[in-house]
Amino acid sequence: MSDQNIKNPTNTVASSQNKLLSSALGMGAGTLASRILGFARDIVLVGFFPQIVTDAFVLGFKIPNFFRRVMGEGALAVSFIPRYLELKLNDKSESEKLKNIVFTFLFSLSLALAFLGIIFMPAVISFLLSLSGKGAESFSRPESFMFVVRMARFMFFYIFLVTQFAYFMAVLNAHKRFWVAGLAPAFFNLGFLLVVFIPNSVVSFSGQQLAFGVLFGGVLQLLIVGMDHVKHIGFPSFNFSFTYKPFLKVLVSTLPSIAGIGVLQFISLINISLCAKIGVGALTYLYLADRLLELPQSLIAVSLGTAMLPNLSELWVKDRASFDQTLSQSVRFFLFLALPASVGLIFMALPITQLLFQRGETTFEEVLQVSSLVQVYGGVLIISGINKMFLPIYYSFKNTWYPACVSIVVVTSHYFVGSYLVEIYELNGVVASTLISTFINFSFLSLGLKMFIGRSYLNVVVRSLISFLPSAFILALGLYFFVGYIPTDKNTMFFVLSLIGFVLSVFVYFGLSFLFKVKETMYLKPILKKLGLSIN
């Protein structure tokens, strides 16, 4: 640490915080582009292909998509980055060796898994159908079953592509390069959209376009991060020294990190079987509600969590005081952004859902059902987002086992609580059990931090919520009355008032935050100045 920073340690925290927020902003911008294209992809799926094809696509893409979400959100990064940075600080040649061994191992393993999955695809699909219960009866006929198998075989090679993408993204993140890694998933959706419009006369069977779209999008996504890696870091090389001790430590910690980061994904798999007990349409409603939750969750929690890991890993080794202050400020900044998003999901759920999904054969009653789920997800956003902020703390000091054990407890309890609530409240019971499970996850993660590092950060969460509550309360009160004037028919007035509601929500919350002198607004002033605005 420099003499200046020793005299004024606040400089270290401020510099670290500014770098972290800049990195998170880069990730968030790329994620926003990806989510917008993702909504376009969903609209194309529903509008251009029959239900039997889209159902087969969703079912066949389930396992590759699970890898995409878990690996893409950093399951590899959380076990690799802390050890890589630790070696890099002490011996750069050793860090290069670890990087190349990890590349070699992932390349070989994912390639083998892809080919094994293709060969044994009928057994894989049978397993997924058993999870889907009654909801999968339409695929019980041999011809329908083989149709899904054909679709899935084409898409399963995506496991290889997304694993290589996760490796390149982890290395780029370790070197504080977030923009391209955040933008790359947008190219997946773009590539998918470019291919799905291929005429049926060109492909072997209707729906094959979707499978080709997954592969083409995966190749584009991998090329984007791969080229950035080569440009700034260099080509990876093969190294089969799998007995190298730092690699073995990464390997041992990767599996539990998948369990810790993928807790929501495991819960979503359980929700499939819970929805099957309800009947036709339940899984679709839940899928659409999930999509609306994912947008603010990815923009805020995932972007900040991804940017936090390499910063906290370095500070844990260099400066524990700066580690603590940077983390506290990051949690506050997450809550500062997530609280208005949560209020928006709760009070603007119906117009948002109508705007995005009420078209074609989708009725207002179905939109109303989805919007009721979105309202519950407003609470899930805050709690699950804090969980995503807490996880990098464990991984920064190389603890991957405790979050994994917590994940097992949470997923198990979700199954039993969800099975009970779904019998009483049906689909709302599924979402309510998700809210309960995320709170259980939060409780155990907070307790673990108290045990391992002597601080749970609950006081940071509570004080932050109190600081932001006046602005959020006034926003909620305004939306409560404003939404009553938005018509339920999708006419011109609906679009005008919905747009006014979205724009005013932003100005009201952040304007009040400036007025109440919330300190997080200081990070917004440079952005506003770049836009030609100045607020004193």
C-alpha positions in Angstrom: 0.0 0.0 0.0 1.3 3.5 -0.8 2.3 6.0 1.9 -0.7 8.2 0.8 -3.1 5.3 1.4 -1.5 4.6 4.8 -2.1 8.1 5.9 -5.6 8.2 4.5 -7.0 4.6 4.2 -10.2 6.1 2.9 -8.4 6.5 -0.4 -8.0 2.8 -0.8 -11.7 2.1 -0.1 -12.9 4.9 -2.4 -10.6 3.7 -5.2 -11.6 0.1 -4.7 -15.3 1.0 -4.6 -15.1 3.2 -7.7 -13.4 0.4 -9.6 -16.0 -2.2 -8.4 -18.9 0.0 -9.4 -17.4 0.7 -12.8 -16.9 -3.0 -13.3 -20.4 -3.7 -12.2 -21.7 -1.0 -14.6 -19.9 -2.7 -17.5 -21.4 -6.1 -16.6 -24.8 -4.5 -16.1 -24.8 -2.8 -19.5 -23.9 -6.1 -21.3 -26.5 -8.0 -19.2 -29.2 -5.4 -20.1 -28.5 -6.0 -23.8 -28.7 -9.7 -23.3 -32.0 -9.5 -21.4 -33.6 -7.4 -24.1 -32.6 -9.8 -26.8 -33.7 -12.7 -24.5 -37.2 -11.2 -24.3 -37.2 -11.0 -28.1 -36.1 -14.6 -28.3 -39.1 -15.6 -26.1 -41.5 -13.7 -28.3 -40.2 -15.4 -31.4 -40.5 -18.8 -29.7 -44.1 -18.3 -28.8 -45.1 -16.5 -32.1 -43.4 -18.6 -34.8 -43.4 -22.2 -33.5 -46.2 -24.6 -32.4 -46.5 -25.5 -28.8 -45.2 -29.1 -29.3 -42.0 -27.7 -30.7 -41.5 -25.0 -28.0 -42.2 -27.6 -25.3 -39.7 -30.0 -26.8 -37.2 -27.2 -27.0 -37.6 -26.1 -23.4 -37.4 -29.7 -22.2 -34.3 -30.6 -24.3 -32.5 -27.4 -23.4 -33.1 -27.8 -19.7 -29.7 -29.4 -18.8 -27.5 -27.3 -21.1 -29.4 -24.2 -19.9 -28.7 -25.3 -16.3 -25.0 -25.3 -17.1 -25.3 -21.9 -18.8 -26.9 -20.3 -15.7 -24.7 -21.9 -13.1 -21.4 -21.7 -14.9 -22.2 -18.3 -16.5 -23.0 -16.8 -13.0 -19.6 -17.8 -11.8 -19.5 -21.4 -10.3 -16.1 -21.8 -11.8 -14.9 -18.3 -11.1 -15.6 -18.5 -7.3 -13.2 -21.4 -6.9 -10.6 -20.4 -9.5 -10.2 -16.6 -9.1 -9.2 -16.4 -5.4 -6.4 -19.1 -5.9 -5.4 -17.7 -9.2 -5.0 -14.2 -7.8 -3.2 -15.4 -4.8 -0.6 -17.2 -7.0 -0.4 -14.2 -9.3 0.6 -11.9 -6.4 3.4 -14.3 -5.3 4.6 -16.0 -8.5 3.2 -15.2 -12.0 4.6 -18.3 -13.6 2.7 -20.5 -11.1 -0.6 -18.6 -11.8 -0.1 -19.2 -15.5 0.5 -22.9 -14.9 -2.8 -23.1 -12.9 -4.7 -21.2 -15.6 -3.5 -23.6 -18.3 -4.2 -26.8 -16.2 -7.8 -25.6 -15.5 -8.3 -24.9 -19.2 -7.0 -28.3 -20.2 -9.2 -30.1 -17.6 -12.4 -28.2 -18.5 -11.8 -28.7 -22.2 -11.4 -32.4 -21.9 -14.2 -32.9 -19.3 -16.8 -30.8 -21.1 -16.0 -32.5 -24.5 -16.4 -35.9 -22.9 -19.7 -34.9 -21.2 -21.1 -33.5 -24.4 -20.5 -36.7 -26.3 -21.7 -39.0 -23.5 -24.8 -36.9 -23.2 -25.5 -37.2 -26.9 -25.0 -41.0 -26.8 -27.2 -41.5 -23.7 -29.8 -38.8 -24.5 -32.8 -41.1 -24.3 -32.0 -41.8 -20.6 -31.4 -38.1 -19.9 -34.8 -37.1 -21.4 -36.5 -39.9 -19.5 -35.1 -38.5 -16.3 -36.4 -35.0 -17.1 -39.8 -36.3 -18.0 -40.0 -38.1 -14.6 -39.4 -34.7 -13.0 -42.2 -33.1 -15.0 -44.9 -35.6 -13.9 -48.3 -35.1 -15.5 -47.0 -32.1 -17.4 -45.0 -34.4 -19.7 -47.8 -36.7 -20.8 -47.7 -35.2 -24.3 -44.2 -36.7 -24.8 -45.1 -40.2 -23.6 -45.8 -41.4 -27.2 -42.7 -42.9 -28.9 -42.7 -40.5 -31.8 -43.0 -37.4 -29.5 -40.3 -38.8 -27.2 -37.8 -39.3 -30.1 -38.6 -35.8 -31.4 -37.4 -34.4 -28.0 -34.3 -36.6 -28.1 -33.4 -35.4 -31.6 -33.8 -31.8 -30.5 -31.8 -32.3 -27.3 -28.9 -34.2 -29.1 -28.3 -31.2 -31.3 -28.3 -28.8 -28.4 -26.3 -30.8 -25.9 -22.9 -29.9 -27.4 -23.7 -26.4 -26.0 -22.4 -27.8 -22.6 -18.9 -27.8 -24.2 -19.3 -24.3 -25.6 -20.6 -22.7 -22.3 -17.9 -24.4 -20.2 -15.2 -22.8 -22.4 -17.0 -19.5 -22.2 -17.1 -19.7 -18.4 -13.4 -20.3 -18.3 -12.5 -17.3 -20.4 -15.0 -15.2 -18.5 -13.4 -16.2 -15.2 -9.9 -15.3 -16.4 -11.1 -12.0 -17.8 -12.9 -11.2 -14.5 -9.7 -12.0 -12.6 -7.9 -9.4 -14.7 -10.7 -6.9 -14.0 -12.1 -7.1 -17.6 -15.9 -7.2 -17.2 -17.4 -5.4 -20.2 -16.9 -8.0 -22.9 -17.7 -10.9 -20.6 -20.9 -9.1 -19.6 -21.8 -8.4 -23.2 -21.1 -11.9 -24.6 -24.4 -13.5 -23.6 -26.2 -10.9 -25.7 -24.4 -12.5 -28.7 -25.9 -15.8 -27.7 -29.4 -14.4 -28.0 -28.5 -12.5 -31.2 -27.1 -15.6 -32.8 -30.1 -17.6 -31.8 -32.5 -15.0 -33.4 -30.5 -15.0 -36.6 -30.8 -18.8 -37.1 -34.4 -19.5 -36.0 -35.8 -17.8 -39.1 -34.3 -20.4 -41.4 -37.2 -21.9 -43.5 -38.5 -25.4 -42.7 -37.6 -26.4 -46.2 -33.9 -26.1 -45.4 -33.8 -28.1 -42.1 -34.5 -31.8 -41.5 -37.5 -31.2 -39.2 -39.5 -28.3 -37.9 -37.9 -27.0 -34.8 -34.4 -27.9 -35.8 -33.8 -24.1 -36.2 -34.0 -23.8 -32.5 -31.3 -26.3 -31.9 -29.1 -24.7 -34.5 -29.8 -21.4 -32.9 -28.5 -22.6 -29.5 -25.2 -23.9 -31.1 -24.7 -20.8 -33.3 -25.4 -18.5 -30.4 -23.0 -20.5 -28.2 -20.2 -20.3 -30.8 -20.7 -16.5 -31.1 -20.7 -16.1 -27.3 -17.5 -18.1 -27.0 -15.7 -16.3 -29.8 -16.4 -12.9 -28.2 -14.8 -13.7 -24.9 -12.1 -15.9 -26.5 -10.9 -13.1 -28.8 -10.8 -10.7 -25.8 -8.8 -13.2 -23.8 -6.3 -13.7 -26.7 -6.0 -10.0 -27.2 -5.3 -9.0 -23.6 -4.0 -12.2 -21.9 -2.9 -14.5 -24.7 -3.7 -18.0 -26.0 -4.3 -20.7 -23.4 -2.1 -23.8 -23.7 -2.6 -27.4 -22.7 -1.1 -28.7 -19.5 -2.1 -32.1 -18.2 -0.4 -31.8 -14.8 -3.7 -32.7 -13.0 -1.8 -33.5 -9.8 -0.7 -29.9 -9.3 -1.8 -29.0 -5.7 -3.3 -25.6 -6.4 -5.4 -27.2 -9.2 -6.6 -29.9 -6.9 -7.7 -27.3 -4.4 -9.6 -25.5 -7.2 -11.2 -28.9 -8.3 -12.2 -29.8 -4.7 -13.9 -26.4 -4.2 -15.7 -26.2 -7.6 -18.3 -28.8 -6.9 -19.6 -27.3 -3.7 -19.4 -23.8 -5.3 -21.9 -25.1 -8.0 -24.2 -26.1 -5.2 -23.9 -22.8 -3.5 -24.3 -20.6 -6.6 -26.9 -22.8 -8.2 -29.4 -23.0 -5.3 -32.0 -21.0 -7.2 -31.5 -23.3 -10.2 -32.0 -26.4 -8.1 -35.1 -24.8 -6.7 -36.4 -24.2 -10.2 -36.0 -27.9 -11.0 -38.1 -28.7 -8.0 -40.7 -26.1 -9.1 -41.1 -28.1 -12.3 -42.5 -31.1 -10.4 -44.6 -28.8 -8.2 -46.1 -27.1 -11.2 -46.9 -30.5 -12.7 -49.3 -31.2 -9.8 -51.3 -28.1 -10.6 -52.0 -28.7 -14.3 -51.5 -27.2 -17.8 -50.2 -23.7 -17.9 -48.7 -23.5 -14.5 -45.1 -24.0 -15.7 -45.6 -21.4 -18.4 -46.9 -18.8 -15.9 -43.9 -19.5 -13.6 -41.5 -19.3 -16.5 -42.8 -15.9 -17.5 -42.6 -14.6 -13.9 -39.1 -16.0 -13.6 -38.1 -14.0 -16.7 -39.3 -10.8 -15.1 -37.4 -11.5 -11.9 -34.2 -12.3 -13.8 -33.9 -8.9 -15.4 -33.3 -6.8 -12.3 -31.6 -9.7 -10.5 -29.0 -10.0 -13.3 -28.6 -6.3 -13.8 -27.9 -5.5 -10.1 -27.1 -8.6 -8.0 -25.3 -10.8 -10.5 -23.3 -7.9 -12.0 -22.3 -6.5 -8.6 -21.5 -10.0 -7.2 -19.3 -10.9 -10.2 -17.4 -7.6 -9.9 -17.0 -8.1 -6.1 -15.2 -11.4 -6.2 -11.8 -10.4 -7.7 -11.8 -7.2 -5.7 -12.6 -8.8 -2.4 -10.2 -11.7 -3.1 -7.4 -9.2 -3.4 -8.4 -7.1 -0.5 -8.7 -10.2 1.7 -5.0 -10.8 1.2 -3.8 -7.2 1.2 -6.1 -5.1 3.5 -8.8 -6.6 5.7 -10.1 -3.1 6.8 -10.6 -2.1 3.2 -12.2 -5.5 2.5 -14.8 -4.8 5.2 -15.6 -1.2 4.1 -15.7 -2.1 0.4 -18.1 -4.9 1.1 -20.3 -2.8 3.3 -20.6 -0.1 0.7 -21.3 -2.7 -2.0 -24.2 -4.2 0.0 -25.6 -0.7 0.5 -25.3 0.1 -3.2 -27.1 -3.1 -4.1 -30.0 -2.3 -1.8 -30.0 1.3 -3.1 -30.7 0.0 -6.6 -32.7 -3.1 -5.7 -35.3 -1.5 -3.5 -37.0 0.6 -6.2 -36.8 -2.4 -8.6 -38.6 -4.5 -5.9 -41.2 -1.7 -5.4 -41.7 -1.6 -9.2 -42.3 -5.4 -9.4 -44.8 -5.3 -6.6 -46.9 -2.3 -7.8 -46.3 -2.3 -11.5 -46.5 -6.1 -12.0 -49.8 -6.0 -14.0 -48.9 -3.3 -16.6 -45.4 -4.8 -17.0 -46.7 -8.3 -17.6 -49.4 -7.0 -20.0 -46.9 -5.0 -21.9 -44.5 -7.9 -22.4 -46.7 -11.0 -22.6 -50.3 -10.2 -23.4 -50.5 -11.0 -27.1 -51.9 -13.6 -29.4 -53.8 -16.3 -27.4 -52.7 -15.1 -24.0 -55.7 -13.8 -22.1 -56.0 -11.1 -19.5 -56.8 -13.8 -16.8 -53.5 -15.6 -17.6 -51.6 -12.3 -17.4 -53.3 -11.6 -14.1 -52.0 -14.9 -12.8 -48.5 -14.2 -13.9 -48.6 -10.7 -12.4 -49.6 -12.1 -9.0 -46.5 -14.2 -9.0 -44.3 -11.3 -10.0 -45.5 -9.4 -7.0 -44.2 -12.1 -4.7 -41.0 -12.1 -6.6 -40.6 -8.4 -5.6 -39.7 -9.7 -2.1 -37.6 -12.6 -3.6 -35.5 -10.0 -5.5 -34.3 -8.3 -2.3 -33.5 -11.4 -0.3 -32.0 -13.5 -3.1 -30.0 -10.5 -4.2 -28.4 -10.1 -0.7 -27.6 -13.8 -0.9 -25.8 -13.3 -4.2 -23.8 -10.4 -2.5 -22.9 -12.6 0.5 -21.7 -15.6 -1.5 -18.6 -13.8 -2.9 -17.5 -13.1 0.7 -17.2 -16.9 1.4 -15.4 -17.5 -1.9 -13.0 -14.6 -1.3 -11.6 -16.5 1.7 -11.9 -19.8 -0.2 -14.8 -21.3 1.7 -17.0 -23.1 -0.8 -18.2 -25.9 1.5 -20.4 -24.0 3.9 -22.6 -22.4 1.1 -22.9 -25.9 -0.4 -24.2 -27.4 2.9 -26.6 -24.5 3.2 -27.8 -25.1 -0.4 -28.6 -28.8 0.5 -30.6 -27.7 3.5 -32.4 -25.0 1.5 -33.3 -27.2 -1.5 -34.5 -30.0 0.8 -36.7 -27.7 2.8 -38.0 -26.1 -0.4 -39.2 -29.5 -1.6 -41.2 -30.3 1.6 -42.5 -26.7 2.1 -43.4 -26.4 -1.5 -45.2 -29.7 -1.6 -47.3 -28.6 1.3 -48.1 -25.1 0.1 -48.9 -26.1 -3.4 -51.7 -28.3 -2.1 -53.3 -25.3 -0.4 -52.4 -22.3 -2.6 -51.5 -24.0 -5.9 -49.2 -21.8 -8.0 -49.0 -19.0 -5.5 -47.8 -21.7 -3.0 -44.8 -22.5 -5.3 -43.7 -18.9 -5.4 -44.3 -18.4 -1.7 -42.1 -21.5 -0.9 -39.4 -19.9 -3.1 -39.6 -16.7 -1.0 -39.4 -18.8 2.2 -36.4 -20.8 0.8 -34.5 -17.7 -0.1 -35.0 -16.3 3.4 -33.7 -19.5 4.9 -30.7 -19.3 2.7 -30.1 -15.7 3.8 -30.4 -16.6 7.5 -27.8 -19.4 7.2 -25.4 -17.3 5.1 -25.6 -14.5 7.5 -25.1 -16.8 10.5 -22.1 -18.4 8.7 -20.4 -15.0 8.2 -20.7 -14.3 12.0 -19.1 -17.7 12.7 -16.2 -17.4 10.2 -15.2 -13.7 10.1 -17.0 -12.4 13.2 -19.5 -10.1 11.3 -22.9 -11.0 9.8 -23.4 -7.6 8.0 -27.0 -7.6 9.2 -26.5 -4.2 10.6 -25.4 -2.9 7.2 -28.6 -4.4 5.6 -30.9 -2.9 8.3 -29.2 0.6 8.3 -29.3 0.6 4.5 -33.0 -0.2 4.3 -33.7 2.5 6.9 -31.7 5.0 4.8 -33.5 4.2 1.6 -37.0 3.6 3.1 -38.3 7.2 2.9 -37.7 7.4 -0.9 -39.0 3.8 -1.5 -42.1 4.4 0.7 -43.1 7.6 -1.2 -42.4 5.8 -4.5 -44.7 2.9 -3.4 -47.4 5.2 -2.3 -47.3 7.1 -5.6 -47.4 3.9 -7.6 -50.3 2.5 -5.6 -52.5 5.4 -6.6 -51.0 5.9 -10.1 -51.5 2.3 -11.2 -55.3 2.6 -10.6 -55.5 5.0 -13.5 -53.8 2.7 -16.0 -56.5 0.9 -18.1 -56.5 -2.9 -18.3 -57.2 -2.8 -22.1 -54.0 -2.5 -24.2 -55.0 0.8 -25.9 -53.1 4.0 -26.5 -53.8 5.3 -23.0 -52.4 2.0 -21.5 -49.1 2.4 -23.3 -48.8 6.2 -22.5 -49.6 5.8 -18.8 -47.4 2.7 -18.4 -44.4 4.6 -20.0 -45.1 7.6 -17.7 -45.2 5.3 -14.7 -41.8 3.8 -15.6 -40.1 7.1 -16.2 -41.6 8.9 -13.2 -40.6 6.0 -10.9 -37.0 6.5 -11.8 -37.1 10.3 -11.3 -39.1 10.1 -8.1 -36.9 7.6 -6.3 -33.5 9.0 -7.3 -34.8 12.6 -7.1 -35.9 12.0 -3.5 -32.6 10.2 -2.8 -30.8 13.4 -3.8 -33.1 15.5 -1.8 -32.6 13.3 1.3 -28.9 13.4 0.7 -28.5 9.6 0.5 -24.7 9.2 0.1 -25.0 6.6 -2.7 -26.2 9.4 -5.0 -22.6 10.6 -5.1 -21.9 7.7 -7.5 -24.6 8.9 -9.8 -23.3 12.4 -10.2 -20.4 11.5 -12.6 -22.9 9.6 -14.8 -25.3 12.5 -14.8 -22.5 14.9 -15.8 -21.6 12.8 -18.8 -25.3 13.0 -19.8 -25.1 16.8 -19.6 -27.0 17.0 -16.3 -25.7 18.5 -13.1 -27.2 18.2 -9.6 -25.7 20.0 -6.7 
